[in-house]
Amino acid sequence: MNRRAAFTVEPWCIRETELHLEDLGSTESVFALSNGHIGIRGNLDEGEPHGLPGTYLNSVYERRPLPYAEAGYGYPESGQTIINVTNGKLIRLLVDDEPFDLRYGHLDSHERVLDMRAGTLRRQAEWRSPADQAVRVTSTRLVSFTHRSVMAIAYEVEPLHETARVVLQSELVANEQLPEGGSVDPRVAAAMHNPLQALEHDCNGNRITLVHETRHSGRRVAAAAEHVIEVPEGVKVSTNWGVRPDWGRLTVTATLRPGQKLRLIKFVSYGWSSQRSLPALRDQVAAGLTGAIHTGWDDLLAEQRQYLDEFWARADVEVDGDEELQQAVRFALFHIIQAGARAEQRPVPAKGLTGPGYDGHCFWDTETFVLPVLIHTAPRAAADALRWRHSTLQKAKDRAATLGLKGASFPWRTINGDECSGYWPAGTAAFHINADIADAVIRYHGATEDDEFDREIGLPLLVETARLWRSFGQFDRDGWFRIDGVTGPDEYSAITDNNVYTNLMAQRNLRAAATAASSYTEEAEALEVDAEEISAWRQCADSMFIPYDEKLGVHPQAEGFTRHAVMDFESLTEEDYPLLLTMPYVQLYRQQVVKQADLVLAMQLRGDAFTPEQKAANFAYYEKLTVRDSSLSACTQSVLAAEVGHLGLAYDYTIENALTDLHDLHSNTTNGLHIAALAGTWMSLVAGFGGMRDTTGTLAFAPRLPEGLDRLAFTITHKGLRLRVETDGKQATYTLSDHERNPDDELEILHHGDLVTLKLGDPVTLAVPPSPTHPRPSQPYGREPLRR
Amino acid sequence: MNRRAAFTVEPWCIRETELHLEDLGSTESVFALSNGHIGIRGNLDEGEPHGLPGTYLNSVYERRPLPYAEAGYGYPESGQTIINVTNGKLIRLLVDDEPFDLRYGHLDSHERVLDMRAGTLRRQAEWRSPADQAVRVTSTRLVSFTHRSVMAIAYEVEPLHETARVVLQSELVANEQLPEGGSVDPRVAAAMHNPLQALEHDCNGNRITLVHETRHSGRRVAAAAEHVIEVPEGVKVSTNWGVRPDWGRLTVTATLRPGQKLRLIKFVSYGWSSQRSLPALRDQVAAGLTGAIHTGWDDLLAEQRQYLDEFWARADVEVDGDEELQQAVRFALFHIIQAGARAEQRPVPAKGLTGPGYDGHCFWDTETFVLPVLIHTAPRAAADALRWRHSTLQKAKDRAATLGLKGASFPWRTINGDECSGYWPAGTAAFHINADIADAVIRYHGATEDDEFDREIGLPLLVETARLWRSFGQFDRDGWFRIDGVTGPDEYSAITDNNVYTNLMAQRNLRAAATAASSYTEEAEALEVDAEEISAWRQCADSMFIPYDEKLGVHPQAEGFTRHAVMDFESLTEEDYPLLLTMPYVQLYRQQVVKQADLVLAMQLRGDAFTPEQKAANFAYYEKLTVRDSSLSACTQSVLAAEVGHLGLAYDYTIENALTDLHDLHSNTTNGLHIAALAGTWMSLVAGFGGMRDTTGTLAFAPRLPEGLDRLAFTITHKGLRLRVETDGKQATYTLSDHERNPDDELEILHHGDLVTLKLGDPVTLAVPPSPTHPRPSQPYGREPLRR
């Protein structure tokens, strides 16, 4: 794993002080801005050089055929791929007719700063043209949290030494040329390289509008831009406008003396719909633009900061003793709120809106990794993400019917709710996603007591997923309820019987459905739930088969797993990883090798199903097998390592996970950030060193710090209360504040297993008991995490 | 399953007395002629109407890309598809300028006869043109067994009532237009619809030659035709010739009075090569043609009959009491010898050369179903098929290396030896093919004592497949040797642990490798086999894990199988079958449902590994689960049904299997015959009612007849001796004859378990003991075989 120190370490910013063109792909992802609806990669204002240009609108995708060498019944025939929509962030600069292009001339300085309190990406460059004309370029961009359809850029240029004629070209460009590569299927490439068909282009004085439509998926996309130009008094400015089906351009020309600045503020509004008419959409972006201009640049900035101030007040995590970790956890939270804030009943994709990786699809990790963070920091965003799932319930019911099952079978990967997985053993067979969605519903309700949501949204999700489990599983001759032929989180095994993670999560799902249906009797009746069904769910849950290997004293990840050959890790070198690129499935599946936490994740999410001894033994056993070829592993391992007493190892995993994108550890950050791994950074600290568990009724904490960390403090929202937890490793203080309800409210929590009642404004400080000690477990040869 | 009575029932012919255009596709397969090198479908001489035009040369295929929605390491990137080569069987007729086309005018009579002793397809039609000109058309065609490169047709036309001007156009046509349909992938369709690029076309007086080449696979194909024209004295004949890159044509015109015949004898020679130059190939077909003309039509016919007389003398199976079965088993043997006779180190594809089904690929069923027939009826053809496998050994070793394994991993489906399977769980994971190949080697040697073959061909095949098993399996903590993550014959399960069939066949493979390596020490040393390796193979074999379900008293097909849910067959209707077209794999794999005999096949091929009680219990258990969605099931079930005492059921399965193609029971005979199922017909009679087993040293028989069959007699070749077995169900007579070696030779056999020594010319008659009786087992709801 390569490590780069591309950014300075500071608490609230990600600052890059030197530009390395070869890193543009990954830095564009790191510097991406988004509000969950619009996403723009951190491409340079002038468009090129670039790693990968990217402007995304949540759920604007194109359909494409999914080809199979040998097809099977129920295979999805068409996939979905997020597309690069009209680029509104482009501002080209010419200095005395020389294009400002960092590949030419000389760059005296270049700095980009992602400011996580301001919610902006700032850039400053001092550049000398090949003709030695020196200019300073400054830009600040934002994607507004408060104006959902709006992004804006303030762009300034000034000559440094001599009078210069500068030309700015601010553009909207559709069907940008993308770098070659990606799919080898020419049909896919064709669909993705020119995805937008022009419907309308317009230039009305100072406002440019482009409206396009995707060829197959019926997405209409509109973008409109308007500008404010500022120059020192007396400087003459010429402007002209042009528009064509695939581009629109404002050109601004001025001759500036040193110290004189030309400032261009560009407001862009985006809208899309598969339903609304072209005029409606055109009007929508016009209105968005008008609203943004009405607010103005300075107030957009101010609103942005205020939105984030509120977010940090309820969500910040403070770490003393490791500045890099402090920065990383804020980076993580910043991108999570960017991904979720204004998604508003649209999915939170695996890459957020920071890149085209995984085709822009949403997977199980949204519910299992991202939503737990949002539930405790931005519960409305979490509710919206689940409302999106609920909006796809009919598709999931249809899919279940196609598969010959009852209830709902949610897609392994999707944008619009239809299954897009082209390899069913690691797609459709990963039924655990249904229990993962149920789990997020359960946790959301546990943390918010939002009964209205639970009744309207939670109940149907719980009921239909419970129905799936009941129809998919079966009672065997000994009365056990078995779930055979599924794939758990670990993708180096597939189509296994009684995957412990799946069975435990399904058990929780079935029980929660029974409880909810018993609580909301009227709504349950409308879903045709009767007493027989409720009792059947309870019976399935109570009889759930959980395999256990008595001889080894550990849980097999799935039935028979511990009898498989242990992979010969000693024979492998670094070049063999990730194994999926160098080894066929037929080898991976038959051996004991774990891509990502599976049984260990079960121990985090269903800790109640394991004794402390089992946790310690299982953890040690799976450490030896887990190669972390997935970014969804180190965080889970850190949480369990902390729980079973390996605080140093937990710290190592925390750091490895926290630097996934900042250090581009998987060499694929260029395709977008690993949003779930970012959520894992929060989890490492809050669930790992904070010991927080929210899955068993009473909110539990077990703070403990590894050597090297001096203090950890975090704030979460729970049941409308704000709870701050702070520990120096010796004691922990719990402070309840920010009450939205009855001022007499109390909160019962567990501190290292002891029940404590917290009262508003009455901090409680408790001692931290010593950690259990076990010998540090070993990892597969060559896969040890770096020691912190 | 639909049943058609398209053919009259007679012992030596398949006769169709009425033409049904809608059945053309399947009758073209039934009436296909082949010698294993050339295959021509039974298309009408005039080319159309047709079901599917087809002329094939063994191993002439085109490469095509294999697309994947989600690719994985080690997936084959290109596939192979057999192509329709230059059509040489086309003879068009015009009667007073009206084309002889059965869709027009009036057909007074039409008969086609596949004569299994003559080795010809004869046709006679009486047709009136739309202008009411009546003619009789007679044609006889053959693909020569004695001239490997030659097919020939004798074509006659005579006016019946009035003088008529007849024009014959005898053609060679490349890139014939094929019916639409097949693959939805446009690239595949493109490759297959116009597969041949013209290299050379020539017309030298009366000889037409076309040479083509495939675009990607580098197969050069040459075809040459020459004609002999016969007319009554005094009738004037005009001829002219024409040739273009994709066609060549001889036109013959004559005016005939009623009773006068125009006779055209067409000789066609084919050749192909990926190595030899164009001139060499051109000369090769010219030589083939010259040889055929030298022999002449009458002697070609005579040689054909003599070849088949010899075949039937050593291979015939006689059945009294069921004429349909008598006909079917000869039909089966005829097509098996057609598929294998002159393949000569080329594969025997699943469809022979009768159609393009399965892309013309060769699978495991060649070794497991077809070779056992050839081994005992045409051992040299069997040896050649194994020599072909051996010729692909390096590719199989490369494939094993790609998969991270030692030894050789033979392809699941292929033409040239490269893996072409696009769905690895039912392709690469079906490693049993390696043991199946080894099994054929073992049986061939057992039946022939051909030590030279064993040393040169058998040993390397046994050694490299044994190496595969050793590297793929592993010793578990209890000392068992396990083979995990494989797919057995039953394709309704996949990626299972310790499939009993696979493990038992691998055990046999490992032991045979050890024995062979110990016998041929010098050759084994050249393969770097040492004592350690031999002993390791024995240890793997001796420690082979065979799961057993003590509670149910049956063998699970694979570990854990019997704990899966039994499919709810009662909920299914006829339209749900075959299940693979209406149910996703995720449902099939997790349930107890069996597509085709798997554990039951293990009991046939490794009968020594089961007690009689286990066989009875296992058979009854798997009967309830086996839906026979594969044509490779009923024959195996018939063999085991006979062994465990269900003679009536065995008879029912025998008939179902025997009529697979004659009655088009799977509605896909149009794509080619089911060669392995045809082999199964022989197996039902010889291994089923004859009880022959050749897998345990001493050749064993256990003749028994079901009610309805009065007599069964069959001849096999064994150790150079000819053995005839005849039974009326009460007693059985064994006659040894046809000695090629020492006249004192004896043969030890088992008759119902009793050792008997047979001497040349000294028939032994023994009583048949009564059959054990068990209640007739049941099948899945709606899947009972028709009662005979």
Interface residues (C-beta under 8 A of the other chain):
Chain A: L66 P67 Y68 A69 E70 G72 Y73 G74 Y75 G79 D185 T402 L403 G404 L405 S421 G422 Y423 W424 P425 G427 T428 A429 F472 Q474 D476 R477 R482 D484 G485 V486 A494 I495 D497 K551 E559 G560 R563 H564 A565 L580 L581 T582 M583 P584 Y585 V586 Q587 Y589 R590 Q591
Chain B: L66 P67 Y68 A69 E70 G72 Y73 G74 Y75 G79 D185 T402 L403 G404 L405 S421 G422 Y423 W424 P425 A426 G427 T428 A429 F472 Q474 D476 R477 R482 D484 G485 V486 A494 I495 D497 K551 E559 G560 R563 H564 A565 L580 L581 T582 M583 P584 Y585 V586 Q587 Y589 R590 Q591
